[in-house]
């Protein structure tokens, strides 16, 4: 019965003079998400609201599911709207609405009328009372509860009259594209896709870099990362995925540096490379999935040591989350099952038995000097041979 | 000239399907479980196939399992779910007009202590929904019903049946044999309330020896084939990659212009029915309207044994089948036509004409 949705948005509502920028971005993102759905849609902005109208056949569930990937949406309300043809006609429409949407009438309700068009003959209080009365007459099993009703029936008098009662939660956040771009260090694990999702939720566009180490890591490990990027891109929009061949750098570190410091030194070079690509692609920050104390390379000391090579801000949205909390988000966004596929990534292969948990930056720097003369060329080659994949949600 | 009107038995492959399969047999022949790139290439074809089918059904990729065909899909769905659900109950429901691929597993399960109710059908071959409602029991664990009947094309009221079943007890698994309906209709399991859907490759212009089973992620089901643990352990055995990819290509081609193709088939079917109606002693079985499949016509010709007529038509290059191909190599009368209440004298005089998108005037 529904052919339209009213889109409620969260924080955009409180923006000032640049509010239209946020609204326009949201409309763009909604359009993009609905391209994946069967049917044709018209999206319009009116009086601080966004409406999605289905033109012809469409799939209700699929449409809602895709709208739920658009950051900035706090609620999706399936809505019925009619022309104003007098109160009697409106009463009929509302009775019909309740009858169809709630087959079981054993419920409590409350009418929430809003009158944006002030010349309507009834005022808000009168509307609440009159519509409530009509419904109680039509369905004696219904009862009114103004405090905690089962159904909040919204009736809004605007240029047309809008009726809705269900609010399906959206992902909240801000529309992607309203807040710059950042580079995500994407591994095949559980945390980094979640980190990308969380930063993207704040309106940030994301690109990603993956460090590939053939033959130590397989093509399947790379495919897994592409799959993860695709799942994140359902929310963030297309992701430019830079695949960097890290094998030679890793081997050089393995050969010339103490093995307990391998992971830290390796991560420092990954950050350096990521930052270089980020700067070349107008990214304003890096994103990692690090969480304090999760593994040896994520202790406060280790983070201090890896962070030291960057000047761009490094965003770590998982930093205060427990593993279980991260897992819950990954399940929600659909990356968990892909993340737990058992392919080696380059962090798990060259691991020392007892890596340092409190690296000393001075020692690290001194040991890195062993690489002087070799590493510069290797970094250059890694950058010049990187592969760029554009990952889109619909592929 | 050859006029092939036995498309419910099997169909001609799309050329694009055959082409893809040759490539997969001669070039990209890897085992998808191999670690190396050759294996990964093969795996990519499985991913492609899963993606195409999942999109077509609007379900999740991980809910698609490849089998050796419609028969295995039905066996896996019915035996696999019955065995896994044994603790919850031992009552199963199906209809009296199912394909043997459903009826025989049911018979097997009866021998293993399960109880099976076979629902009757009306003269049009449709399940009587009231009978379904009254057959449901507290210990019912599975209901299996075909989408489209293979012998006379009756469409079953799947959506209504699903609603009745789920309303009674949402835990009951609703399985649909979609072998004849898939490729002619858009079937959306989630919307319709179908928990498992069996499909065969060679009825939709794909290769023989391949099919798939859609299994809703919440359905508990165990394997009936044991081995190397492929497909999450539910269907061991190296995947038949060429056939699976071929089937996926056939899905793409079958649905590319479905509405047009179906409309054309239906108009050809109506012409055929009209033509047959001009002949003396011909009776068309079952419904012929929009509630019947666009590609199947069942006709009884009084006084002539179907086998004789079949061979007479064959001499003129027209290929049809007597009853259904799967039932016709046995001398027994068609259980479906009997269940529909067709006169005994006509049972042995029934031909099935089945069209496809390749059928022309």
Interface residues (C-beta under 8 A of the other chain):
Chain A: X59 X61 X62 X218 X219 X220 X223 X337
Chain B: X35 X37 X40 X43 X58 X62 X188 X190 X191
